Amino acid sequence: MKIKINGQTRMAAVVANPIQYSLSPFIHNLAFEETGENGAYLAWEVAERDLIQVLHNIRALNMYGINLSMPYKSIAMWFPENLSERAKLIGAINTIVNKNGKLTGHNTDGIGFFKSLEEEDFFPNGKTVTIIGGGAAAIAIIAEAALQKTRKINVFARKSESYLPLEKKLQTLSSLTAVEIELFDLQRQDKLQEALDQSNLFINATSVGMDGQSMPISVEHTAKPELLVVDVIYKSLKTPFIKWAESQNLKAKNGLGMLIYQAAESFKLWTGKSMPIELIKKELSEKLYEKS
């Protein structure tokens, strides 16, 4: 069923800078079409000086709301009247929902990540998670893992000027959720191996590997057979990190599931409807990987 834009069509958009390669319009417009929802979804590349005007347009244009990507996930979280508990815990939003002029900020990244792992029958409760990275995606995943009561979360990050702020953020998350979260220097290869030996889930939440060559860890690391490995990068079907996992006969996933499921959470918040996950996954896989 093709949706025709008319006087009742409502709009949603993703706001970021840059934005030209976003897959969100493809995902959401296909979802609008398949569910019969009279909506349209655009991508807006917005300079920071214009952000506040764009946010005011959510109400002025009676939009469903917007998605936010870099660099606005933290900057824009002060605009909505309300924040979900997840958004407060993470300290960033990727979705604003407009309900009768009242705006609420949400963060669907972490819940989308773990929803995607349900396909592998993986649930974080009581498990040990090891994650590389301390950026926005990593924090969302760490916060959600803590909310879902993992046993322990090991975080590995490079020593840089962001290391101490990350340490403080993780201490706060640990205190608020009563889950043990420990930060290590990524250069400590002995500590990483020790963490892998105890982990059920191993995540690369950095952009290392997007070039198709770089590895976030040494290829000499080993892991137990039941370890699930996930790379949040989705533009490659098999990153070097995933190839490392498969060389050890480990089950491995890229970030396509996280991309779709976080979008599905936003779509449900806006429309009350379930996104057709399997169809979108099939169409998006063909779009991204047909030449792989």
RAFENGI-V40732 format. One record per residue. SS is DSSP state (@ for helix, = for strand, . for the rest). PHI is phi as a letter, one per 30 degrees, with the letter a starting at -180 (999 if undefined). Layout:
{{SS/PHI} {SS/PHI}}
This chain:
{{./999} {./d} {./d} {./c} {./d} {./b} {./d} {./c} {./d} {=/c} {=/b} {=/b} {=/a} {=/c} {=/c} {=/a} {./a} {./d} {./b} {./d} {./c} {./d} {./c} {@/e} {@/e} {@/d} {@/d} {@/d} {@/d} {@/d} {@/d} {@/e} {@/d} {@/d} {@/c} {./i} {./d} {./d} {=/b} {=/b} {=/b} {=/b} {=/c} {=/c} {=/d} {./b} {./d} {@/e} {@/d} {@/c} {@/d} {@/d} {@/d} {@/d} {@/d} {@/d} {@/d} {@/e} {@/d} {@/e} {./c} {./h} {./d} {./e} {=/l} {=/b} {=/c} {=/b} {./b} {./d} {./c} {./c} {./d} {./c} {@/e} {@/d} {@/d} {@/d} {./d} {./d} {./d} {=/b} {=/b} {./d} {@/d} {@/d} {@/d} {@/d} {@/d} {@/d} {./i} {./a} {./b} {./b} {=/b} {=/c} {=/c} {=/c} {=/c} {./h} {./i} {=/c} {=/c} {=/b} {=/c} {=/b} {./b} {./c} {@/d} {@/d} {@/d} {@/d} {@/e} {@/d} {@/d} {@/d} {@/d} {@/d} {@/d} {@/c} {./h} {./c} {./b} {./d} {./e} {./i} {./c} {=/c} {=/c} {=/c} {=/b} {=/c} {./k} {./b} {./d} {@/d} {@/d} {@/d} {@/d} {@/d} {@/d} {@/d} {@/d} {@/d} {@/e} {@/d} {@/d} {./c} {./i} {./d} {./d} {=/a} {=/b} {=/c} {=/c} {=/c} {=/b} {./d} {./d} {./a} {./d} {./d} {@/d} {@/d} {@/e} {@/d} {@/e} {@/d} {@/d} {@/d} {@/d} {@/d} {@/e} {@/d} {@/d} {@/d} {@/c} {./h} {./c} {=/d} {=/b} {=/b} {=/c} {=/b} {=/d} {./d} {./d} {./d} {@/d} {@/d} {@/d} {@/d} {@/d} {@/d} {@/d} {@/d} {@/d} {@/c} {./c} {./c} {=/b} {=/b} {=/b} {=/c} {./c} {./c} {./c} {./d} {./j} {./d} {./d} {./i} {./b} {./d} {./c} {./d} {./b} {./d} {./d} {./d} {./d} {./b} {./b} {./d} {./e} {./d} {./d} {=/c} {=/c} {=/b} {=/c} {./d} {./d} {./c} {./d} {./c} {./d} {./b} {./d} {@/e} {@/d} {@/d} {@/d} {@/e} {@/d} {@/d} {@/d} {./c} {./i} {./c} {=/d} {=/b} {=/b} {./c} {./d} {@/d} {@/d} {@/d} {@/e} {@/d} {@/d} {@/d} {@/d} {@/d} {@/d} {@/d} {@/e} {@/d} {@/d} {@/d} {@/c} {./i} {./c} {./d} {./d} {./d} {@/e} {@/d} {@/d} {@/d} {@/d} {@/d} {@/d} {@/d} {@/d} {@/d} {@/d} {@/d} {@/c} {./d} {./c} {./d}}
